[in-house]
Amino acid sequence: MFPYHPAGVKALPLLDFGAPRVRNSAAMKTRMITPDTRIVVTGGSGFLGRHVMAALEQRGWRNAVTFRSAEYDLTREDGVRAMLADLRPEMVIHLAATVGGIGANRRYPGTYYFRNLQMGALLLEHARLQGVKRLLSVGTICSYPKVTPVPFREEELWNGYPEETNAPYGLAKKMLLVQSQAYRQEFGFDGVNVLCVNLYGPYDNFDPESSHVIPALVRKCVEAVESGAKEIEVWGTGSATREFLYVEDAARGIAAALENLEGSDPVNLGAGFEISIRDLAERIAKHAGFTGRLAWDSTKPDGQPRRSLDTSRAESLFGWRATTTFDEGLARTVAHFREHVAPALRFD
């Protein structure tokens, strides 16, 4: 479906806090992407990555490659140096991350902090040293303060501490903004950044130990239908709100940002709506055909109280907005799980 290189990675724009702008100068045009630009995508075989690879291919960029972590360990300096030397990217899209839902973030805060910070810091440094022209880093809504006015605007990013259950992960990704700003100021390194809201869609992680809320609920509901269960447990009170972006829309936004975004200020990528976890669970149950009881476990954390992004900057700077309706995206996600994941599982 999309090109794979045993040692490939896509080139991303580097992060900094200069005002983003659409490229329009002659100097900018010298680094515009062409069909032959060598692009490496870290994490290109993962959930978001495989959709980004497809989006790049659809835009006619025929020299985009990725690799697997077993080939190059980006948490090690020798792994990062070897990857860049072997693949020689002109641009990099940095998607590789160690991620999970609330439960995984609570169990592995140190691991999530270290691995994400290490990967990003080493990649930025050695991309600079090896002459990468542009590095685009994909950040997270988890970097926003726990209490942020809704919808979240990019200028609110530094006005408080992130929600505690995912703060180590969110702060590790946030530090790449600082590094990118510093590198642009001192070295003129071209790094740009986008912040993605919660993603969902085909090829998501449906492992109950590490999945996010939509894939976790899809699996629970489908398994309950198959096994005849009358009740499923859902974490929290259901009162927290979230925004969810269909993964193919996110991939289009990332590709557009790689080509058009300037400066190191972060730019939000989101769907422009907010839904409570209770309403979300009921909607997923409907799509999956589960008619039993949703049992809310209020001893489990809700996470950040509200999440919803202002995405006007992305539309004004590079003409991107989400186009997939939520019900359409959920239907595709449930269908994918039933067709590609459920057959390999045992329903008791």
N, C-alpha and C positions, 0 to 999 in steps of 0.2 A: 504493500500500500504506500509505503514511503521509504526512502533510502535509509539503509543502515550501514554503518561502517564500524568494523570491530574496534576501531580506536577513534571514533569521531566525536566531536562536540560542537555546538553552535555558538557563534560569537554574539555577545550581548553588549549593549551600550553600558558604559559605566555610570554609577550614581554620583550626583552632587546636588547642591542646593541652589544652583543658579536658576533664574527664571526659565521654565521651559518655553520653547518657541518652535514654530515650524521652520525648517531650514529653508533659506531663500537666498543666501549669498553665494558667490562664485566658489568661495573656499568650501562651503558645505557641499556643493555639487560634486566636488572631487572625490567625496567619499560615499556618494549615493550607492545603494546596492544595485548591482547588475546581476543578470542570471548566473554569472560565473563567480561572484563573490563567495569566498570560502567562509561558510558560517558553521560554527560548532554550537550545538545545543547540549548543555549539561543536563542530565536527567531526561534526555530525549526519548527514552524507552518507557518512561513512567506514565502516569495517568494524564497529566497536562501535557507532558512532552510529546507523546505520540500524536496528539491533536495539533500541537505547534508544528511538528514536522510535516503533517499533512497540509496545514495552512500555508507553510512556506512553499511547499511543492505546488500548491494550487496557484500561488502568486508567480510561479515561473522561476523560482530560485532553485536551480538544479544542482547546486554544489553545497547543500546543507547536509551535515552528518552528525551522528551521535555515537555514544559508546556506553558500555555498561561499567558499573562501579568495580566489577572484578578485574577489569582491564586497567583502569586508572583510579586509584584511591585519592579523591580530592581532599581528604582530611590530612594528607601527608604531602610535604613539600616536594618530595621526589616524584610523587604521582602527578601533581599539577605541572611540574616542569616537563615531565616526559610527555604528558598529553599535549601540551602546547607545542613542544618541539616536533612531535610526530605528526600532528594534524595541521599545524601552521595556519590557524584561523586568522582571517582578517577581521571578523566580528564574532562575538560570543553572546549567546543568550543563556543566562545562568538560571536554570530551573531546579537543579539538583538540591534536595533538602531532605532532612529527616523530620517527618511530620506525623501527626496523629490527632485523635480527638481529645476530649477532656480527660478521659481515663489515662491515655498514654502520656499526655503532658504532665499529669500528676505523678505518674510512676517514674518517668525518666526525665526530669527537668534538667539535670546536669548533662546528660547525653545530648538532649535536644539543643541546649545552649552551646556546648562545645563543638559538636559536629557542624552545626549551621554557621557558627562564627568562623570556625577554622576553614571550612570550604570557601566561604566568601572572601575572607581576608587574604588567603593564599592565592586565590584565583585573580583577584584584583591586582595584587602586587606583581605576580609573574606575567599577567597579561600586559601590564605596563612595561615591564622589563623586556618582553619579547616583541613589543611593537604592535600589539593588537590595536586596530583602529577605533573600535567601538565595542563597548560591553553593556548589554542591557540586563539589569538585575530585576527579577520578579520578587517583590516583597509581599507582605501580608497585612491584612486588616488587623491581625493580632497585635501589631505594633502601635495601634492607637491607644490613647488613655482609656482606662476602664469606664470612666464617665465622660463621654464626649457628646456635645450637642448633635442631634440627628437632623439632617443627614451629615455624616462626617465629611468635613472639608479638609483638604490637605494642610492648610495652615494650622489646624488643631493638633497636628501630630505630636508636638512637643509639650503640650499643655497638661501633662499628667503621666502617671505610671500605668502601664498596661494592666489588664485584668490578671489576677494572681495566678490562676491555673495555667495560663499559657504565656506568662511574662518572660520566662527565660528564652523561649523560642522567638517571641515577638521582638525582644530586645536584641537578640543575636542578629536578626534580619535588619533591624533598625540601625545597628552599628555600621552596616554596609553603606548607608546613606552618608554617615559621617566620613567614612574612609573615601567614598567617592567625591564628596565635596572637597576634602583635603587634597586629593590627587588632582582634581581639576585645577584647584588654586595653585598648587606648587608645580605640577608637572604638565598641565594642559591635557590631561588624560580625558578622553571622551566617554564618560559613563552616564547612562540615563536609567531611570527607575520607574516601574509601575507597581502599584499596590492592588492586589486582587482580593476581592471579597470571597466568601466561601464558595468553592466550586463543586459541581456535581455533573454526572453524566456517565455515558458508557465508558467502561474500563476503569472505573473508580475502584478504590480499595474497599472490599466488602468484608475484610477480616474483622470480626467483632472485637478483637483485642486492640485494634489501632485505627479503626475507621471513624470517619466523621459522621454527623448526625443523619444525613440523607441516606448514604449507603447502609448505615447500621439499621435504620428503620425499614428500608426496602427489604433487607435480608430477613429481619424479624417478621415482617408482615407476610412475605412469601413463604417462609418456613412454617408460619402458623397456619396458613391456608393449606399447605401440603400435608401437614401433620394433623390437622383438625383441631388445633389448640384454640381455646376460647378466650385467651387472655395473653397479652404481651406486656412486659415491663418497659417503661420509658423513664429515662433519668430526668430528675428535676421536677419543677412545678408546672412547666409548660408556659410560663409567663414571659420568659425571655424572648426577644425577637432577633431575627436574623435576616440577612439578604443573601440570596443564592444566585450565582451566575453560571449559566450553562457553559460547559467546558469548551465547546466549539466557538462560542462567542468570545470567550477569554483568549483563545488561540488567535483569532482574527485581530483582537486588540493588541496582542503582543507583537504580531507581525507588523501591524501598522505603526506601532511605537518604534520598533527597530528601524524602520525606514524614515520616519518623519519627526520623532520627538527630539527636542534639543534642550540642553541644560540639565541640571541634576535634581531639580525639584521633583518629588514623587507625584505621580498622576494616578488617580483612582480608576480602577476598572470594576464596574458593578452593574447590576441589572436595574437599579432604580426603583426597587420596591422593598417593603418590609413585611415580614410575616411572623406570627408567634410560633413557638415550637409546638404548642398544642394544636393550632390550626394546621401546621405542617404535618404532624403525625396523622391527623384525621384525613388529610388530603392524600398522603401516601397510602394509608390503609384502603382508601377508596380505589385508588389506581391498582392496588394489588389484589383487591377483592376480599380483604379481611373485614369481617363484620363483627368480630368479637370485641372484648373490652380492652381499653388502653389503661393500664395501671400505672399511675404516676408515682415514682419513688422520690418524695421530697427530701429524703436524707442525702441524695446525690446533688452535686452542684449544678446550677443553671449556667454558670459561666458569665460572660459579660452581659449586662442587663439588656442592652440594645445594640444592634449593628445595622447600619444602612449608610451607603455612601452617596455623596454628591459626585456625579460623574460628568458634570458639565465641562470640566477642563479637558477631558479626553475628547469629547465631541468637538470642542472649539480648536484644539491643537492638531488633532490628526483625524478628525471626521469619523470617530468610532462611537457606536452605541450598540447595546445588546438588542437582538432582534428575535430571539427564541422565547416564546411564551412559557411561563412556568409549568403549566399543565402539559404542554407539548414536551418539554424537557423531562418532566417526571415520567411521562408515559414511555419515552425512549429509554430512560434509565431502568425502569422496571422490566421492560421487554428485554433489554440487554442482559440483566441479571437472570431472568428466566431461561433465556436461550443459551448463554455462555457460561454462567457460573453455577446456577442451581443443579444442572445435571451431574456435576462432579461432587455434590454434597449429599450427605445422607440425612434424610429427615426422619427423626424418631417420633 
